[in-house]
Amino acid sequence: MKIILLALRSLTRFRLYSAINIMGLALSLACVITLSRYIYQETTVDHFHKHLDRLYFTTLQYQNSPMIRFSGSSNMNNEPDYKEPLEDIAIEQSTTFIPMQQYDIYSENRKFTADLFAVDTSFLQILDFPVLAGNRKTLMLKPESAVITREMAQKLFGNENPIGKTISFTFGNPVTIEGIIGTPAGKSTLHFDILISESMQKKWSRMPQSIALLYPGSDLKQINKRLDYYMYMKAGDRYQQYQFFPMKKIYFDHTIHDLNLFNKGNKTNIQILSIVTLLILIIGFVNFTNIYTVLIQKRSREFGMKKVFGAKRFHLFGQIYIENIFIIACALFVGWVFIELTQNYLSNQWGISQSNDWRLNLSLMLILIVLLPIVTASYPFFKYGYSTPIRSLQSVSKKGNSVLSRSLFLIIQYGISISLIIVSLFFIKQLHFMLNYDNGYQTKDIIKTQFLRSNYALDDTYEQATAKNEKQKQLDNIITTKMNESPLFTAWAYGESPYEYGEPNIQFEFQGKKQMVVYNTVDERYMKIYDLQTVEGRNWNDSIDHFGTYDLIINETAKKTFGITDIATAKLQPENRLWWSSDMPDMDKNPAYNIVGVVKDFQIGHLSQATLPLVFAYDIGYPYSRLTAHIVPGKRQEAILFLQKLHEETVGGEFIYSFAEDEIKAIYKEDKKVTSIYTAFALIAILISSLGLFGLSLFDVQQRYREIAIRKVNGATTAIIMQMLLRKYYKLLAIAFVIATPVSWLAIHKYLENFAHKASISWWLFAVAILITGSISLLTLIWQTRRAARMNPAIAIKNE
């Protein structure tokens, strides 16, 4: 108890230093806890599943194709060579589900769009999504049953209880909601709004996905080795192979094609934020230790007297440790206040949703309250605990190791701060470079919206299928007529935008060289919308080109990759047929394709990705794709209202639209988030360092009051004295800058390793960083140095 009272007395005796120390540490801990909770959430995705380590998705790969995709085991055509991978001896249980993204649903005469999973009875047995209402063991047993998420229930029914209510689709009979799924304890890679029973239909028109629960202790390598063979599939005339992939690795994996089925994270960004977290912690630790060492130095005589009167090192460490606990506890309280005040803002504006797992919060509290004081107390204890009593009794103005250690700590603080500023400035430059990069196609005034959606079901009778098709054709004709007649658009078409093409998906061969390329089908209207430039040969012509021709248009990269010199004589051979039609002959053959034109290269996807080889075949857009239109300049609002009215007249329901410019910006959403986080925390690092500098410079100036007074008596001006006081700190700043410059340069180069398109590293990044740091430091120092320089010499000597 006596030690606690001594600790409290010491803290209240030097209130200003204690306040500076608490505020600096509070900012540091608030940043560290915020980022730690975000990183924890990102690195523990799907951990709410109890048996995550034993959950595996099936992947599919065709022979001679490098592409691997997530795909469930399925033998829809009853192939004789098919062997079921889910029947392996290592599998305890499995589930197969059919994802149907952005599907039309109907509730109480209203139309909505939702993500559906058609699941079997094992889905909720294997996966631990929280069931708020309904019996997990009996859910999904009936074809007419459904389970809805709490968020979707709120959207459909407001505050009403959804249990017992019905929803319907364009297939099957209406279903009754029998259960509610809550929000998982952590982030999930799988996203769905409604679960329906796969027994609603005998056959589904969508590809399934499969998850296997392995027996404990199963060896994945051995399982995949047993499945290491290709089975012949007559439908499609190709060989395919299944393997298993760990569910726990899916979130950060970008090597396996997933058709946007999963929520995905960016591992590089998490690594960057982890480094930032560590650097902020180091700055906070160094700043705290530096200022606390000043406090100890001002109390050196106190420790000397205790040693004279027989105080043991254990007692000295206990006092220092408890003082550190009190300071850190106060800082932690202030830091949690910052966290609570900023949590909603960070989540809504920056997308930093933090884990509120009580075990994580408790662990962070214990580490910071128990372990951090041990670390922060160690340096001052070894510095004064092992010094002789006579040395401790010496004047606090004694120079030497204390000045050296404080200077070293300041160099570390400023070195880290300058590095963070340099890198954050480059992140800002790289983000600006990506957002304003010329992608090689037109994006301004291009609007996109969804009209028709596929309502095809394999279980439909001939009459049902005919009626659906006829209705869809009628709607398509209305949409086509209205769009063609409208003067608001220069061109329109159906199809994906260039930035949505994704990975290479088809393999072609030319003169023995095989290459995976991005393959898509477009028409003349599409190329007009995006203003794709032809550099050789010709463009598509809707008057003479048609579906079913063996002609291609390629980009410059494809021409270079295949080594084509003359497109007039070159022919590209696809690995398999690109299209089938019952109305055309020779469907059993796979002829080579002529090249009729070459388009100028344009960027596909994120700018970190190199320009990909691209191949276009001719076809008009698929009506179930999004409608894309180029608006006449200055007619945006009229075009939106026109499309909204057309949507209501034809398909009804939610009218959702977007612009190509905004969708491209969304590609860099994660980059923008990391840049914002990095920049904000770099500025906070400077603020923490400035608080530390304020405390240290205050201590130094107070020690030099007599020296300042004597210099003033001898004619020194205020400017000369200020220059004398500031010179030391700017030398330290210069040393820190010299160290930080190569470190930052190397960090930027490491970050850019995986970028195909990158901004240059300009000299002004380093100049602005030192200017920002120096300016903030000057503002920190100038008040107290000016005050000391203008002090009355008589008062200073008298106080001394």
N, C-alpha and C positions, 0 to 999 in steps of 0.2 A: 504493500500500500504506500509505503514511504517513497519507493522508486517512482510510483505513478504520480504522486504529488510533486516530486522533483521535476519530472518530465513536464507536467502541466505548467509549473512555475517558469521553467526555461522557455517554453513556447510563448507564454504571455509576456515574458520579459522582452523578447525580440519580436514584437507583433508584426512589424512591417515585413521583416524577412520571412516570418512564418506564413504571412498572407500571400506573399509572392510565390513561395514554395508550393503552397496548397493550390493556388490558382494554376500555376504552370503544370503541376502534376495532374490536376483535375482535367485539364484540357487533353493531356496526353492519354490518361486512362479512359476518358470518354471516347476518344478516337480508337484506341486499341480494343475496347470492349465492343464498340459498334462494328468495326471491321471484323473482329473475331467471330461475332455472332452471325454476320453475313457469310463469312468464309465457311463457318461450321455448317450453315444451312446448305450451302452449295456443295460441300464435300460429303454430306450425309443424305443425299437424295435417295429416296426409296428405303431408308433405314427403318421406317415404321413397319416394314414387312419383317415378321419375326424370323423367317428362314431365308433372308435375302442371300446369304452365302450359298444357298443350295438352289437358287432360282436361276434358270437359264432359258434364253430365247433360242428358237431355231433360226438358222440362217441358210440361205439357198445360193448355190453357185452353179452356173452352167459350164460345161466343159469348154476349154479354150477361151474362156472369158475371165478377165481379171476382176470383174465386178461381183461383189458379194452383197446380198440384200437380206433384210429381215423378211422372212416369209414362213408361214406356218406349214406344217406337213399336211398335204392334201392329195388325194387320189380320186379327183372328181370323175376322171374318164376310165376308172377301173383298169389301169395299166397292169399287165401281167408281171412286169419286172419290178414293180414298186415294192419297196420294203419300208415299213413304218418305223421311222426313227424314234417315235415316242414309246415304242415297245422294247427299248433297250433294257437290259436287266438292272441297270443302275437307276432307273427312274421309278420313284415311289408313287408319284401322281402327276398328272398333266392336265392342262386346260388349253382349249383352242377357242379363239374368239375372232369375230369379224368386225374390224373397225370401219365405221361409215362416218366420215367427217363432213361437216356442214350439210346435214340432211334435213329435209323439210319434215316438220311434225305439225300436228293439228291438235289444238286444245280449246274446247269451248268456242268453236267456230272461229278461232284465230290461228294464223299460220306463223310458225317460228322456225328458226334454224338452230340445230343442235348437233353435237357430236354423239353418235350412238355406238355402243358396243353390243353386238349380238353374241352372247356368252353361253357357255354350257354350265352345268350345275357345279362344276369344280372351281369356277373362277373365283368366287368369294370364299372358297375353302382354302385355296392356295395363297391368295393375295389378301392382305390384312387392311383393306380399306375400312374405316370405322363405320359400322352399321348403327345408325341412331334409332331407327324404327324398323321392326320386322325381325324375324328369326333367321340368322345367317345360315343355319343348317337347312332351312326349308325354302329359302328364297330361290327363285329361278327354276323351280321344279315344274311349273306349269307353263305351257306355251303362251298363255294370255297374261302372264305376270310381267311386271317391270319394276325396276328400282331407279330412283331419281336422286340426283345430288341435291343437297340443301339449297345451293345457289340457284340451280335451275328451277326448283320448286318455288322459290321466292319470285323468280321471273315469271313463271306461268300462273301461279295462284296467289301471289302476295303473301299475306299472313295466314291464309287458310291452311288447314291440315290437308296435305296432298294424298294421304292414304285413302284408297278407295276411288279416287278420281281416275278418269280414263284419258288416254291420249291415243292418237291414231297416226298412221303413216300412209304412204302411197302403195303399200303392200300389206297383205295379211289383214287380220281382224284387229279391232281396237284392243289395247292392253290396259290392264288395271294396275295402278301403282300399289305395290305391297311393301315397299321398303324405302328408307331414306339413307343416303350415304353422306357422312359428315366430312369435314375438312381433315385430311390426314395430319398427324403430328409433325410431319416434315414435308418437304417438297417431293413431288412425284413426277416420274418421267412420263407416265401414262395420264392422259387427260380424257375424260368422258363426262357427258351430262346425263345420259340415260343408259341403263343396262336393260336390254330386252333378251328374251330367250332365243337361242339359236334354233330351237325346235319349232319356232314360228313358221319356218320354211324348210322344205327338204333340201333345197339347194339355194346358194347365195351367189350373187353376181360379183361379189367382192372377194379379194384374196384374204385368206385367214392369217392369223398369227398364232404361234404356239409357245407356251411356257411349260417347262418341265421342272418339277421338284425332285431333285436327286436324293438318294439315300445318304445319310450322314457318312462322311469318309470317302465318298465316291471320287475317283480320279478323272478329271475332265479330259486330260490328255489321252487316257486309255479309252474313254467313251468316243471321243472324236476319231481316234485311230480305228476303232471298230466300224465307224461310219465313213471311213476314208475310201469310198468307191463311188463311181458314177453309175446311176441306173438309167436305162434307156426309156424315154417317154415318147411313145408313138405320136401323141398329139403334140405337134410342134417339131417333131423329128430332131430331138436333141437329148443329150445326157445331162443329168443334174445330180448334185450332191448336197446332202444336209450336214450341218455341223451345229454345235451348241456354243452360245456366247453368253458370258455372265451378265446378268441383269444389272449388277452393281457397277459395271463399267460403261453402261450405255450412255449415261448422261454426258460424259466428256468424250465419247468416241465419235469421230467424224469420218471413219474409214468405211463404214458399212452403210449402204444406201437404205434409207428408212421411209421414203415418201412422206416426210414430215409427220410421221406417226408419233414421235417422241418429243417431249420437251428437252432441249439440249442446252448445255452450258459451254463456257469458254475456259478451258484449263489455263491458257496463257494469262488471261485476265486475272484469274484467281491467284496465280503465282505472283503476278505483279502486285496485287493488293496484299498478299502475304508479306512480301518484301517491304511494302509501305508500312504495314502494321509493325513489323520488327523495327524499322527505322524510327517510327514515331515513339515506340517504347524505349529505344536507346536514347533518343533525344530527351524524353521525359526523365529517364533514369539518370543520365549525365547531368541534366539541369538540376534535378533534385539533389544529387550527391554534391554537386558544386556549391550550391547555396547552403546546404546543411553543413558542409565542411567549413564555410565561413562562420556559421553559428558556433560550431565547435571551437574554431580558432578564437572567436571572441570570448569563449568560456575556457580557454586553455588553463588559466590560473585556477579555475574551479576544479578541473581534473587534477592539476598538480597538487593542490591542497588535499584532495581525497586520497591521492597516493601516499602523501606524507603521513596521513592519519590511518594508513593501513588498508585502504580499499583495494580489493582484488580485481583482477581483470574481468572475472565473471560479473562482478557488480557493475563495473563500467560498461560492459557489453549489454547487460540487462537494461541499464538506464537508456543507453543509445537505442537499443532495439525497441523498447517501449515507446520512446519518443517518436521513432519512425512509424510505429504502428498507429499512434494517434494522428500524426500528420497524414499518413496514407489513408486512414479511415475517413478523416475530414475531406481529403481530396476525392476519395471514392464516392462519398455522399454527394459532393458538388457535381462530380462527373456523372452520376446516375441521374441527377436533376437535368443536366444537359441532354443526356440520352433520351429521357422521357419527353423533354420539350421538342426534340428534333426528330423523334422516331417516325411520326406520321408524315412529316415533310419529306424526309429521306425516302420513305417508301413510295409516296405519291409522286414526287417530282423526279427522283433519281432512280427509282426502282430498287432501292436497297432495303428489301424486306428482311428483317432480322429474326433469327430463331429465338423464341421465348421459352425454350426448354429450361425448366427450373433446375435440372441437373447441370446444365451448362452454366447457367447464371451462378449457381452455388459453387461450382468448381472455380469459376473465374474469381469469385469473391474470396474463396479460401486461398487461392494462389496469391492474390494481390495482398490480402491481409496478413497471411502467415509467411509466405516465402519471399515476397518482394522486400519486406523490411529486413530480412536477413541479408539480402544482397546489398541494399542501400546502406545498411549499418556497418558492413564489413570494412569499407575503405576508411571511414573516419575512426573506427575502432583500432584498426591496425596502425593508423597514422599516429594516434595519441595514446592508445592503450599500451603500446610497447615503448613509448618514449620515456625518458627519465624524468623524475619529478622536477628537477632543476630546469630542464628544457621546457616543460609545460608551464613553469612559473614565469618564463620569460615574457616580455611584452608581446602583445598581439601584432605589433607593427614589425616584428622580426620578419625579414624577407628570406627567400630561399626556396625550399621545396614547395611551400604553400603556393607561392606565385607561379612556379613552374607547373604544378598540377592543375591549378585553375586555368592557366593558359592552355594547357593540353586539352582540358575538358571543353573549353570554348572553341578550340580548333575543330574538335570532333563534332560539336553541335553545329557550327557554321558549315563545316564540310558537308554534313548530311543535308542541311537545309538548302545549301546552294545546289547540291546534286538533285534534290527533289524539284527545285524550281526549274533547273535546266531541262530535266526530263519532262516535267509537266508542260513547259513551253513547247517542247518538241511534239508532245502528244496533241496539243492544241493545233500546231502547224500541220501535223499529219491528218488530223480530223478535218481541218479546213481543206486540205489537199484532196481528200477522198470525197467530201461533199460537193466540191466544185470541179471534180475531174470530168473531162470530156469523155464520156463512155462510148462515143462513136455512134450514137443514135439519138433521135429526138425524144425529149421527155416532157417538154412544156405543153400544157393544155391537153394532156392525154388522161381521160377519165376511164375508170373500170368499174363494172358492176355485174352482178350475177342475175340472170333471168331464169332460164330453164335449168332444171336439175334432173338427173337421170332417175326415173321412177320404175325402171325395168326390174322385174323379179323373175327368177327362173321357175318359180312355182305358178306363175300366171298361166291361166288357160289361154288357148289361142284367141278366144273372143276378148279376154281381158287385155292381152298384149296388143291386139289389133286396135282396141278402143283407146288404150293409152297412147299408142303411136300416132293414131289419127289426131288425138287432141293436141299432142306435142307439135305435130306438123302444122296444125292450124295456128297455134300460138307462135311458132317460129315464123310462119308466113306473115302474121300481123306485125311482129317485131321487125322483120326484114323490110316490109313495105313502109312502115312508119320511119325507120332509120334512113332508108333510101330517099324518102321524100323530104326529110328534115333539112333545112338549110343551115342548121347549127353545127354540122359536122363536115369536115373535109373528106374523111374516110372512116370506116369502121370495120371491125372483123372480130371473130372469136379466136381465143388462143392465149397462151402464156406470153408474158413480156420477156424480152431478152435477158433481163436480170434474174428471171425465175428458172432458167433452163437447168441449172444444177450441173451434175457430174456427167462425164462421158457415159453413154449408155448403149452404143452400138459399135461393133467392131467391123472395120472395112480393111480390104487388102488391095495393095497396088504394087505390081511387079515384085511379089514375094514379101513385101513389108506390110505387117499387120499393125493397126493402130485403132485404139478406142477413140471415138469422136462423140461430140454432142449432136444428136440427131433430132430433127423436128420437122414438122410439115407446116408450110405457110403458103399464102397466096399473094397476088399482087397488091391487094388492098392492105394487107398486113405490113408489107414492106414499105408502103407509102406512109402508113401511120407513123412508123418509127424512122422513116427517111433513111433506110439502109442503102448505102451507096454501092453501086456496081462499078468495079474497077476493071473488069475484063469480061468479055462475052455479053450476055444479056440478062435482064431481069425476068421474073415471071410475067406472063401476060394472060390475064383471065379470059381473053378471047380465044386463045389457041391452046393453052395448057389445060390439063385436066388430070384428075386422079387416075392412077393406073399406068402412067408413063414411066419409063425407066430413065428419067433425067434427074440431075441433081444440080444444085448451086452450092458451092463451097466457099469458105472464107480464106483469106490470105494465109493464115496459119496452117490450115489443112493442106493447102497447095504446097507450102514450104515443107511441112512435116512429111508428106508422102513423096516429096521430090519431083513433083509434076512440073514439066517444062512447057508442055503444049496441051491445053485442056481440050482441044478439038479431037485429039487422038487418044487421050487418057480415058480409062474406064476404071471405076471403083467397084470392087466386088464385096457385097455385104456377107457377113458370116451366115445369116439366115435371111429368108424372105422378109421384106419390110412391110408387106401388106398382103391381104387375101381378099378375094371377091368371088362369090359364087357365079357372078355374071361374066367372068372373063376366063379364057383358057390358060393352059400352061401353069396352073397353080402348083403343080408338083415340081416345077423348076425354080432355080434361083439365079436369074441372069445378072450380069454386071450392068452398071449404070453409066450413062454418058454424063459428062460435065458440060453444062451449057453456060455457066457464068461463075464469076468470083466476086464476092462482096468484100468490102473493106472490113478489116478487123474491128470488132466492138467488144466491150467488156461484158463478161458474163459473171454475175454474182459479185462477191466481195473483191475489193481491189488487192487483197493479199493473194488472190488466186491469179495465176498466169493466164494469158490469153489462150483459150482452148481451141483445138481444131473443131470446126463446125460443118455440118452437112444439112442442107435443106432439100426435102422432096416437096412436090407440089400437092396441095390439098386445101380445100376451103376449111375454115375453122369448124370445130366440133361445137354444135349449139349448146352442149352442156358445160362448155368452158365459159370463162368470164367474157363478157362483151367489152371490147376495148374500142374507144372512139377518140379521134382527134378533133377537139373543139375549135371552131372558128375563133381566132383571137378576139378577146373582148366579150365573148358570149358565154362565160362560165355559168353564171347564175341561171340564165335561160336554159342552158343545156341540162343542168341539174334538175330543174323543175320539169323539163320535158321527159327526162328518163324516169323520174319519180312517178309522173302521171302514167307513162307507158307501163311501168312496173305494176302499178295498181290495177290497170286495165287488163293485164294479161295474167300474171302469176300471183299478185298480191303478197301480203306478208311484209316482213321487215325489208325496207329498202336500205341497202348498205352500199356505199360507193367509196372510191378512193382515187387519188391521183398518182400517176406514175412517179412524179417528183417526190411525193411523200413516201411512197413505198421504197424508193431507193434510199432515202434518208433512214428509213426503218432498218435497212440492212446494217447500218452503222450505229444502231441503237446501243449495243454493248460497248462499242468504241467510245461513243459519246459519254456513256455512263462512267466508264473507267477514267476518261479524261477529266470529267467533272470531279469525281472523287479524288483523283490524284492531285489536281490543282488545288482543291479546297484544303486537303490535308497538308499539302506543301506549304500553303500560307499559314496554316495552324502551326506547323513546325517552326516557321519563322517567328510567329508570335510567342511560342514557348521559349525559343532561344532568346528573344528580346526581353522577356520577363526575367530570364536568368541573367542576361547581360545587365539589366537594370539593377538587380540585387548586387551583383559583383562589382559593378562600377560605383555604386553607392558606398560599398564597403571600402573600395580603394580610395575614393575621394575623401571619405571621412578620415582615413589614415594619413592623408597628405595635407590636411588643413594647415598645419604649422608650416610645411614647405611652401604652400601656396601663399600664405601670409608673408613669409620672408621674401619671396620673389616679388610680391606686390610692393613691399616696402622698398625694395631695390629697383623699382621702376618698371616691372613687367606689366604689360597691358592685359586686358581681359582676353583679347584675341590670342596673345602669345600663350597664356595659361591654358586656354581651351585647346589650342593646338597641342600643347604638351600632354594634356590629359587624354586627348583622343588618339594621339599617335600610336600608342601601344595597341589599342583595339583594332585599328585599321591594319597594323602589321599582322595581327592574328587573322584578320579577315582575308588579307592577301595570301597568307600561307594556306588557309582553308580553301581558297579559290584555286590555287595551284594544284592542290590535291584533288579537289572535286572535279576539275575539268576533264582529266583523262578517264576518271572513273565514270563520269556521266557519258562521255563519248563511247566508251566500251558498252555501257548499259543500253544505249540507244541502238548501237550496231547489233547487239544480241537480240533486242526486241524486233529489229527489222529483218532478221534472218529468214523468216517465213513469209515475208511480203514480196510479191512480185513487182508491185508498183509502190514506190515510196517517195516521200518528200526528202529534200536535201537537208543535211545538217549545216545550218548557217551559223556564221560567226556571231550574229546578233543574239542568238539564244544565250550564249555565255555572257555577252555584254549586258543584256537585260537582267540576267540572273544576279550578277554582281551589283548592278545598279539598284535592283529591288532590295536585295539583302543589305547593301550599304546604306541605302536611304532609310530603311526601317531602323537599322542600328543607330544611325545618326539621330533620328528623332527620339530614340530611346535614351541616348546619352546626353543630348544637347541641353535638356532642361537642368539636370543636376550639375553638369559641368559648368554651365553658365552661372548657376546659383553659387557654386563654390568659388568661381573666378571673381564674382562681384561681391563676395563677403568682405566685411570690414576686417582688416588684418588684426586690429586690436582685439576684436571679439574672438577671432580664430585662435590667437595665441593664448588668450585668457582661458578659453574652453579647453585647449590642449593641456 
